[in-house]
Amino acid sequence: MAPDTTPYLTEPVDRLPFGGADKARRYATERYQGAVGRNWFDCDPTLRFLMRRHLGDGFGWAEPRLREMGALMGGPVAERAEETDRNPPRLERYDRWGRDVGEVVMPPSAEAARRDLVATSFTRPVFVARAHAAGVDPAPLGVAWSYLLDQADIGMACALGTGGDMVTGLTELFAPEEVKARVRALFAAGDFSGEAAQLLTERSGGSDLGALESTATPDGDAWRLNGFKWFASNANGAAYVVLAKPEGADDGVRGIAPFLVLRERRDGSRNGVRIRRLKDKLGTRSVASAEIEFADAEAFLLAPAASAGRGGDGRGLARMMELTNGARLGIAMMGLGCARRSLVEALCYARTREAFGAPLDERPLMRRKLAELIVETEAAQALVFDGYLDRPRLRLGAALIKLRAARLGVTAASDAVEIHGGNGYVEQWPVARILRDAQVNPIWEGGDNILCLDVRRAVEREDAHEPFLDRLTAAVERAPGGDDATADLVHRRIGDLRAALGRWRGLDSATAEARLYPLAQVMADVYAAALLLEQAGWERADSGGDRKALVARLYARARLDGADPLRAIGVPAEELERFRDLADGAFDDTALADPALVDGMLGASAAGRGGPGWDVTGHGVLTPGRR
């Protein structure tokens, strides 16, 4: 970056006897550039490393497109996220004639962000076709797009990604032909264009879906649906998948069936969908969440036709839950996005803020905290990218990855607030919003306890721990030579984990449930350590470097090498000795955004020219995420 030559003697206090240019320079506002205004691809060496790894020879074709997306996310999308947070959606209940229209009015900032994201997504069909024509796997690019967006605004990620794949998929399987045609027209811009919503939660409870009260009654070839949904995200969508119990069904999980409800009936009149109010939420204000009432709403059963008379086949909830793993990975990515953004903001601030005669990031205790943030964030990054891109997907993977990444988003944001000091607690600085937003991730798609129960089901019913442990063993075998102690430690912990799972399966039911949380935490610890060693092997082969080996060593030492913190006191402080390797390998603060990249990309998109990969005929697709 260019040297700062701004004069600092600009305030009356600087003319006091104890004032002066040196002290004034500490709070010169123009020095404090955070994440916004930077190119989030260029400033992220870890993302570039992963893209080279997963794209191979296709990286050359993808790199300019990734750079353009980095400029868009770090510039206009991030800036609009702040504006939308200050001016969230509002509910317009009545029109000028007093009719109840229940319209959600989105702020211009949110509409502009959505328009640009839909037009430039890496996962819209036109872009995917171009990638395939160039011999490039588009899947890693779609994951990178979500990773970048989630650093800017997880609320927008929710708004675009809520349930579109579920609506279109279940409609194509089970809905009447005329309804299929309507849904195809509605989603002509793509499954993930923000037109869908999924309504599960009721006042009787969130995760306890068997207690829901919404009821469906047969009505010719359709159904009449009545009920009250307590928390519905993307309430301004046009198509909903709604869980309800058909009249006469069991009052429990097997009685639940999914139904499709559209904003308009087949005759063109408004359907019986009423938005009672928008939720006044802690964060994620760019997605409208509401209480929605159904009053004789026209609905269509999303179940086999042969079971229509019974209101379903008893597998309605199970059929929907089959998509849960993809959704949980989407939320895990949001947690990672919050953690990555918090890390960047913390590094930016600590490199600039001066105290006690030096920048904060030169103080040993601050370096320790920043190093911990770097290592934990890269461990979560390894988990999330493995969850998306490793094949076949692990049955246990999504629950463990969300357990770790969603929680890290909260703790990393909290650390970033603390690093900013009092400024971090002020809404004009970005980390306060990130902390508010991050808190929803441990809630969406199941809290920690629900995730642990899913781990239990997967182990007890499917022996899902066996392919999980095999994956960990294979990852450690790809570790580079030269640090056998770390590889041996992770190998031992894999063996310890296998033995612990055997003992756990022999416990009585209550004790086994009580021990689920620490068991799942250790599973996530060993999983991340193994993946970091695997990445270290990739790095050694790619460039001969050893930074990822350092990250793996620090992570394994902190997470796996005994429970006594006093053991670390005599260990060499590699996090201090090699702090610059860690920090510079996590964040390049010279990578500023070039506005011309964004202008050229969006200009080409608006003109329909396509540019290197942009157009207005495709659609924006987020990796699966349901609310």
C-alpha positions, 0 to 999 in steps of 0.5 A, spaced: 500 500 500 502 507 498 505 510 504 500 514 508 502 522 508 495 525 511 497 530 516 494 529 522 494 535 526 486 536 525 483 536 531 483 542 537 486 536 542 492 536 538 494 543 540 494 541 547 500 540 551 500 533 551 497 532 544 501 532 538 502 529 531 504 522 533 498 521 538 494 524 533 496 519 527 493 513 532 486 515 530 487 518 523 480 515 520 483 514 513 488 509 516 483 504 518 481 500 512 477 494 514 475 488 509 470 493 505 474 495 499 478 490 498 478 484 493 476 478 497 479 473 492 486 476 491 487 478 499 485 470 501 491 466 499 488 460 502 482 461 497 487 461 492 490 455 494 484 451 495 482 453 488 488 451 485 488 444 488 480 443 486 481 446 479 487 443 477 489 446 470 482 449 470 485 455 475 487 459 469 481 459 466 477 461 473 482 466 476 480 472 472 472 470 474 474 469 481 478 476 481 472 479 478 467 476 484 472 478 489 471 485 487 464 485 487 463 481 494 468 486 497 465 492 494 458 493 492 455 487 495 459 488 502 457 496 502 449 494 501 449 489 506 451 495 511 445 499 508 440 494 508 442 492 516 440 499 517 434 499 513 431 492 513 425 490 510 418 492 512 411 489 511 406 493 508 399 490 510 394 494 507 394 498 500 391 505 499 384 502 499 385 498 505 385 491 502 390 487 506 396 486 501 401 483 506 407 485 501 414 485 504 417 491 501 425 490 500 430 496 501 433 498 494 440 496 497 437 489 498 434 489 491 440 491 488 445 486 491 440 481 489 440 483 482 447 483 481 448 476 485 443 473 480 446 476 474 453 473 476 453 467 480 458 462 478 452 456 478 447 459 473 446 454 468 450 459 462 456 459 466 456 452 468 455 450 461 461 455 459 465 452 464 464 445 462 466 447 455 472 450 457 474 443 461 473 446 468 469 443 474 464 448 476 463 445 483 469 448 486 467 455 483 460 455 486 463 453 493 467 459 492 462 464 490 458 462 496 464 462 501 465 470 498 458 472 499 457 469 506 463 474 508 459 479 506 452 478 508 449 471 510 442 474 510 442 475 503 445 468 502 439 465 506 434 469 501 437 467 495 438 460 497 432 458 501 428 452 499 428 453 491 431 446 490 426 443 495 420 446 491 422 445 484 424 438 486 418 435 490 414 439 485 416 435 479 416 429 483 409 429 486 405 436 483 399 436 478 402 437 471 398 444 471 402 446 477 408 443 475 408 448 469 406 454 474 412 452 478 417 452 472 415 459 470 415 462 477 423 459 477 425 460 470 430 465 473 433 459 477 431 455 483 435 459 487 433 466 485 429 468 492 422 465 490 422 460 495 421 459 502 420 453 507 415 453 513 417 448 518 417 452 525 411 453 529 409 456 536 409 449 539 416 448 537 422 448 532 426 442 532 420 438 535 416 438 528 412 432 531 408 437 535 406 441 529 398 444 529 397 446 521 392 441 518 390 440 511 383 438 509 382 434 502 378 439 497 377 436 490 384 435 487 387 439 492 387 441 499 385 446 504 391 448 509 390 452 515 395 453 520 400 458 523 408 458 522 412 462 527 418 463 523 418 463 516 425 466 512 424 469 505 417 471 507 417 475 500 417 468 496 412 466 491 412 458 493 412 455 499 413 448 502 409 447 508 409 441 513 402 440 515 398 434 518 392 431 514 386 430 517 385 424 520 393 423 520 397 421 526 399 426 531 406 425 530 412 425 526 409 420 521 403 424 520 407 430 517 406 431 510 409 436 505 405 441 501 406 446 496 403 453 497 403 458 492 402 466 493 396 465 488 391 460 487 390 457 480 384 461 478 389 467 479 386 470 486 390 471 492 391 465 496 390 464 503 396 466 505 397 472 511 403 475 513 402 477 520 408 481 522 416 481 520 420 478 526 424 484 529 431 480 529 438 480 532 441 480 525 440 477 518 436 483 516 437 482 509 432 476 509 425 478 511 423 473 516 415 473 518 409 469 522 405 467 516 398 464 517 394 460 512 387 460 512 384 455 507 390 456 503 390 452 496 395 447 497 398 441 493 400 434 497 408 433 495 407 425 496 406 419 491 399 420 488 397 413 491 397 415 498 393 421 497 387 418 500 391 417 506 394 424 506 401 421 505 405 415 505 408 416 512 415 419 509 413 426 508 418 428 513 423 423 512 423 425 505 424 432 506 430 431 511 434 427 506 436 434 504 438 436 511 445 435 510 446 439 504 442 445 508 447 444 514 453 445 509 450 451 507 449 454 514 456 451 516 459 455 510 455 461 513 459 460 519 465 460 516 464 466 512 462 470 519 469 467 521 473 469 515 470 476 515 472 477 523 479 474 522 480 479 516 477 485 520 481 483 526 488 483 522 486 490 519 485 493 525 491 490 529 495 492 523 493 499 524 492 500 531 497 503 535 498 502 543 504 502 548 509 504 542 507 499 537 502 496 532 497 491 536 499 485 532 506 486 534 504 485 541 505 477 543 498 476 547 495 479 540 499 475 536 497 469 540 490 471 539 490 472 532 494 466 530 489 462 534 483 465 529 487 464 523 488 456 525 481 455 527 478 459 521 483 455 516 481 448 520 473 450 519 475 452 512 478 445 511 472 442 514 467 446 510 470 445 503 471 437 504 464 437 506 462 440 499 467 437 494 469 430 497 466 424 494 462 421 496 460 425 502 460 423 509 454 421 512 457 424 519 460 430 515 455 435 515 453 435 522 460 435 525 462 440 520 456 445 522 457 443 529 464 446 529 463 452 523 457 455 526 459 456 533 466 458 530 462 464 527 460 466 533 466 466 537 471 469 532 466 475 531 466 476 539 474 475 538 474 481 533 469 485 537 474 485 543 480 486 538 477 492 536 476 494 543 470 499 544 470 501 537 468 494 536 461 495 540 459 500 536 454 499 530 458 504 525 464 498 525 463 492 521 464 487 527 458 488 531 453 486 525 457 480 524 457 478 531 449 479 530 448 475 524 453 469 526 449 468 532 443 465 528 448 459 525 448 455 531 440 455 530 438 454 523 438 447 521 438 444 528 442 447 534 448 443 537 444 438 541 440 436 534 446 435 531 449 431 536 442 426 536 443 426 528 450 423 529 447 418 534 442 416 529 448 415 523 452 411 528 447 407 531 443 405 525 448 406 519 455 405 522 457 411 519 463 412 523 466 407 519 467 411 512 468 417 517 474 414 520 477 411 513 476 418 510 481 421 516 486 415 516 486 416 508 487 424 509 493 423 514 496 418 510 497 424 505 501 428 510 508 431 508 514 428 511 518 431 516 513 432 521 512 425 523 510 427 530 504 431 528 501 425 523 503 420 529 499 424 534 493 424 529 493 417 527 493 415 535 487 420 536 483 416 530 485 410 534 483 413 540 476 415 537 475 408 534 475 405 541 471 411 544 466 410 539 466 402 541 465 404 549 460 409 547 455 404 544 455 400 550 453 405 554 445 405 557 441 410 553 441 416 557 448 416 559 450 415 551 446 421 550 449 425 555 456 424 552 454 425 545 457 433 545 464 431 547 464 425 543 462 429 537 467 435 539 473 430 539 470 427 532 470 434 529 477 436 532 480 429 529 477 430 522 479 438 522 486 436 524 487 430 519 484 435 513 489 440 515 495 434 514 492 433 507 492 440 505 500 440 508 501 434 503 498 438 497 502 444 499 508 441 499 507 438 492 505 444 489 510 449 492 514 446 497 512 450 502 510 448 509 505 453 512 499 448 512 504 444 516 505 449 521 497 450 521 496 443 522 501 442 527 498 448 531 491 445 531 493 438 533 497 441 539 491 445 541 486 440 540 489 433 540 495 434 545 492 433 552 487 436 556 492 440 561 493 447 558 500 447 563 503 442 558 504 448 553 508 452 557 514 449 555 513 448 548 516 453 543 512 459 541 511 457 534 505 462 533 510 467 535 516 465 531 512 464 525 507 469 526 508 473 519 508 466 515 501 465 518 498 472 518 501 473 511 498 466 508 491 468 511 491 475 508 494 479 503 492 487 505 495 489 499 489 487 495 485 492 494 479 492 489 479 495 482 472 498 481 473 497 474 473 490 475 466 490 478 463 496 473 466 491 467 462 485 469 456 488 471 456 492 465 457 486 460 451 483 464 446 488 463 448 489 456 447 481 455 454 481 452 457 475 457 464 478 458 468 472 461 462 469 464 457 474 465 450 474 462 442 476 464 439 470 462 442 465 467 440 465 474 444 465 481 444 459 485 447 458 492 449 451 495 443 448 498 441 451 504 434 451 507 430 455 513 
